[in-house]
């Protein structure tokens, strides 16, 4: 198994935390913080910002 490298963003504003509902037709839905894998040529900071934007709009 290859090593997974990625990031997760914890976004807090006015004592509220941003969460996303994730899941597919085959797995149960669950709440989590925005996260995802590192893409080639990307820094960890860029990965974190991209994943938060992709998952929250």
DSSP file (Angstrom, degrees, kcal/mol; ACC not computed):
  #  RESIDUE AA STRUCTURE BP1 BP2  ACC     N-H-->O    O-->H-N    N-H-->O    O-->H-N    TCO  KAPPA ALPHA  PHI   PSI    X-CA   Y-CA   Z-CA
    1    1 A X              0   0    0      0, 0.0     2,-0.1     0, 0.0     3,-0.0   0.000 360.0 360.0 360.0 132.7    0.0    0.0    0.0
    2    2 A X        -     0   0    0      1,-0.1     2,-0.4     0, 0.0     0, 0.0  -0.387 360.0-100.7 -74.0 155.8    1.3    3.4   -0.9
    3    3 A X        -     0   0    0     -2,-0.1     2,-0.4     1,-0.0    -1,-0.1  -0.643  33.3-135.3 -78.6 128.9    1.7    6.1    1.7
    4    4 A X        -     0   0    0     -2,-0.4     2,-0.4    33,-0.0    -1,-0.0  -0.728  21.4-172.8 -86.1 131.3   -1.2    8.7    1.6
    5    5 A X        +     0   0    0     -2,-0.4    33,-2.9    33,-0.2     2,-0.3  -0.994  27.3 118.2-124.8 125.5   -0.1   12.3    1.9
    6    6 A X  E     -A   37   0A   0     -2,-0.4     2,-0.3    31,-0.3    31,-0.2  -0.897  44.9-114.6-163.7-169.4   -2.7   15.0    2.3
    7    7 A X  E     -A   36   0A   0     29,-2.2    29,-2.1    -2,-0.3     2,-0.3  -0.901   7.9-152.4-139.3 165.1   -4.2   17.8    4.4
    8    8 A X  E     -A   35   0A   0     -2,-0.3     2,-0.5    27,-0.2    27,-0.2  -0.994  14.7-142.4-139.1 142.0   -7.2   18.7    6.4
    9    9 A X        -     0   0    0     25,-2.8     2,-0.7    -2,-0.3    25,-0.5  -0.916   4.6-160.9-111.4 126.8   -8.5   22.2    7.2
   10   10 A X        -     0   0    0     -2,-0.5     2,-0.6    23,-0.1     9,-0.1  -0.913  15.1-171.1-103.6 110.6  -10.1   23.2   10.5
   11   11 A X        +     0   0    0     -2,-0.7     7,-2.6     7,-0.4     2,-0.4  -0.908   5.8 178.7-109.5 119.3  -12.0   26.4    9.9
   12   12 A X  E     +B   17   0B   0     -2,-0.6     2,-0.3     5,-0.2     5,-0.2  -0.973   7.0 164.7-124.8 132.4  -13.4   28.1   12.9
   13   13 A X  E >  S-B   16   0B   0      3,-2.4     3,-1.5    -2,-0.4    -2,-0.0  -0.969  72.3  -6.8-146.9 130.1  -15.4   31.4   13.0
   14   14 A X  T 3  S-     0   0    0     -2,-0.3     3,-0.1     1,-0.3    -1,-0.1   0.891 128.7 -56.9  51.8  44.5  -17.5   32.8   15.9
   15   15 A X  T 3  S+     0   0    0      1,-0.2     2,-0.4     0, 0.0    -1,-0.3   0.700 114.6 117.6  61.6  22.5  -17.0   29.6   17.8
   16   16 A X  E <   -B   13   0B   0     -3,-1.5    -3,-2.4     2,-0.0     2,-0.4  -0.962  54.8-144.5-119.9 138.8  -18.5   27.5   14.9
   17   17 A X  E     -B   12   0B   0     -2,-0.4     2,-0.4    -5,-0.2    -5,-0.2  -0.863  15.8-125.2-106.9 135.2  -16.5   24.9   13.0
   18   18 A X        +     0   0    0     -7,-2.6    -7,-0.4    -2,-0.4     2,-0.3  -0.633  35.9 176.0 -77.3 126.3  -17.0   24.2    9.3
   19   19 A X        -     0   0    0     -2,-0.4     2,-0.4    14,-0.1    14,-0.2  -0.917  18.3-147.6-129.0 155.7  -17.8   20.6    8.6
   20   20 A X  E     -C   32   0C   0     12,-3.3    12,-2.2    -2,-0.3     2,-0.7  -0.951  17.0-127.5-123.1 146.2  -18.7   18.7    5.4
   21   21 A X  E     -C   31   0C   0     -2,-0.4     2,-0.3    10,-0.2    10,-0.2  -0.838  35.9-176.8 -93.9 117.0  -21.0   15.7    5.0
   22   22 A X  E     +C   30   0C   0      8,-3.0     8,-2.6    -2,-0.7     2,-0.2  -0.830  21.5  98.9-117.7 153.3  -19.1   13.0    3.1
   23   23 A X  E     -     0   0C   0     -2,-0.3     2,-0.2     6,-0.2     6,-0.2  -0.792  44.6-126.4 153.6 167.8  -20.1    9.6    1.8
   24   24 A X  E >   -C   27   0C   0      3,-0.5     3,-0.6    -2,-0.2    -2,-0.0  -0.685  42.4 -88.5-128.0-177.7  -21.3    7.7   -1.2
   25   25 A X  T 3  S+     0   0    0     -2,-0.2     4,-0.1     1,-0.2     3,-0.0   0.803 127.9  46.3 -62.4 -28.2  -24.1    5.4   -2.2
   26   26 A X  T 3  S+     0   0    0      2,-0.1     2,-0.3     1,-0.0    -1,-0.2   0.548 113.3  47.3 -95.3  -9.3  -22.1    2.5   -0.9
   27   27 A X  E <  S-C   24   0C   0     -3,-0.6    -3,-0.5     0, 0.0    -1,-0.0  -0.955  90.4 -96.9-133.3 152.8  -20.9    3.9    2.4
   28   28 A X  E     -     0   0C   0     -2,-0.3     2,-0.2    -5,-0.1    -4,-0.1  -0.294  41.5-110.1 -66.7 150.0  -22.6    5.7    5.3
   29   29 A X  E     +     0   0C   0     -6,-0.2     2,-0.3    -4,-0.1    -6,-0.2  -0.550  41.3 176.5 -78.7 145.9  -22.5    9.5    5.3
   30   30 A X  E     -C   22   0C   0     -8,-2.6    -8,-3.0    -2,-0.2     2,-0.3  -0.991  30.3-113.2-148.3 152.5  -20.4   11.2    8.1
   31   31 A X  E     +C   21   0C   0     -2,-0.3     2,-0.3   -10,-0.2   -10,-0.2  -0.686  46.1 150.7 -86.6 138.9  -19.4   14.6    9.1
   32   32 A X  E     -C   20   0C   0    -12,-2.2   -12,-3.3    -2,-0.3     2,-0.2  -0.952  47.3 -91.1-154.2 171.7  -15.7   15.6    8.8
   33   33 A X        -     0   0    0     -2,-0.3   -14,-0.1   -14,-0.2   -23,-0.1  -0.597  61.0 -83.7 -83.1 153.7  -13.5   18.6    8.2
   34   34 A X        +     0   0    0    -25,-0.5   -25,-2.8   -16,-0.3     2,-0.3  -0.353  67.9 153.2 -58.2 132.8  -12.5   19.3    4.6
   35   35 A X  E     +A    8   0A   0    -27,-0.2     2,-0.3    16,-0.2   -27,-0.2  -0.978  12.2 151.9-156.4 164.3   -9.6   17.1    3.6
   36   36 A X  E     -A    7   0A   0    -29,-2.1   -29,-2.2    -2,-0.3     2,-0.1  -0.974  40.3 -66.5 177.1 174.5   -7.9   15.5    0.6
   37   37 A X  E     -A    6   0A   0     -2,-0.3   -31,-0.3   -31,-0.2     2,-0.2  -0.423  47.6-103.9 -84.3 151.8   -4.8   14.2   -1.0
   38   38 A X        -     0   0    0    -33,-2.9     2,-0.2    -2,-0.1   -33,-0.2  -0.517  34.0-143.7 -70.8 131.2   -1.7   16.1   -2.2
   39   39 A X    >   -     0   0    0     -2,-0.2     3,-1.9     4,-0.2     8,-0.1  -0.667  35.7 -79.8 -95.6 155.7   -1.5   16.6   -6.0
   40   40 A X  T 3  S+     0   0    0      1,-0.3    -1,-0.1    -2,-0.2     3,-0.1  -0.258 115.7  11.9 -57.2 132.6    1.8   16.5   -7.9
   41   41 A X  T 3  S+     0   0    0      1,-0.3     2,-0.3    -3,-0.1    -1,-0.3   0.492 100.8 122.8  81.5   4.3    3.8   19.8   -7.6
   42   42 A X    <   -     0   0    0     -3,-1.9    -1,-0.3     4,-0.0     2,-0.1  -0.754  57.1-132.7-102.7 143.0    1.5   21.1   -4.9
   43   43 A X     >  -     0   0    0     -2,-0.3     4,-2.3    -3,-0.1    -4,-0.2  -0.474  29.6-110.0 -82.7 165.2    2.7   22.3   -1.4
   44   44 A X  H  > S+     0   0    0      1,-0.2     4,-2.4     2,-0.2     5,-0.2   0.887 120.8  52.4 -62.5 -37.9    0.8   21.1    1.7
   45   45 A X  H  > S+     0   0    0      2,-0.2     4,-2.3     1,-0.2    -1,-0.2   0.930 109.8  47.8 -63.6 -44.9   -0.6   24.7    2.1
   46   46 A X  H  > S+     0   0    0      1,-0.2     4,-2.5     2,-0.2    -2,-0.2   0.893 110.9  52.5 -62.0 -39.9   -1.8   24.8   -1.5
   47   47 A X  H  X S+     0   0    0     -4,-2.3     4,-2.7     2,-0.2     5,-0.2   0.928 109.3  48.7 -60.4 -46.9   -3.4   21.4   -1.0
   48   48 A X  H  X S+     0   0    0     -4,-2.4     4,-2.3     1,-0.2     5,-0.2   0.934 113.0  46.3 -60.9 -48.1   -5.3   22.5    2.1
   49   49 A X  H  X S+     0   0    0     -4,-2.3     4,-2.1     1,-0.2    -1,-0.2   0.907 114.0  48.9 -62.6 -42.2   -6.6   25.7    0.5
   50   50 A X  H  X S+     0   0    0     -4,-2.5     4,-3.1    -5,-0.2     5,-0.2   0.930 111.2  49.0 -63.1 -46.4   -7.7   23.8   -2.6
   51   51 A X  H  X S+     0   0    0     -4,-2.7     4,-2.5     2,-0.2   -16,-0.2   0.906 110.7  49.7 -63.8 -42.3   -9.5   21.0   -0.7
   52   52 A X  H  X S+     0   0    0     -4,-2.3     4,-1.3    -5,-0.2     5,-0.3   0.935 115.0  45.0 -61.2 -44.8  -11.4   23.5    1.5
   53   53 A X  H  X S+     0   0    0     -4,-2.1     4,-2.4    -5,-0.2     3,-0.2   0.928 114.5  48.3 -65.2 -45.3  -12.5   25.5   -1.6
   54   54 A X  H  < S+     0   0    0     -4,-3.1    -2,-0.2     1,-0.2    -1,-0.2   0.901 117.0  41.2 -61.8 -41.9  -13.4   22.3   -3.5
   55   55 A X  H  < S+     0   0    0     -4,-2.5    -1,-0.2    -5,-0.2    -2,-0.2   0.644 127.8  28.7 -85.7 -14.4  -15.4   20.8   -0.7
   56   56 A X  H  <        0   0    0     -4,-1.3    -2,-0.2    -3,-0.2    -3,-0.2   0.560 360.0 360.0-121.1 -13.9  -17.2   23.9    0.5
   57   57 A X     <        0   0    0     -4,-2.4    -4,-0.2    -5,-0.3    -3,-0.1   0.482 360.0 360.0  76.6 360.0  -17.4   26.1   -2.6
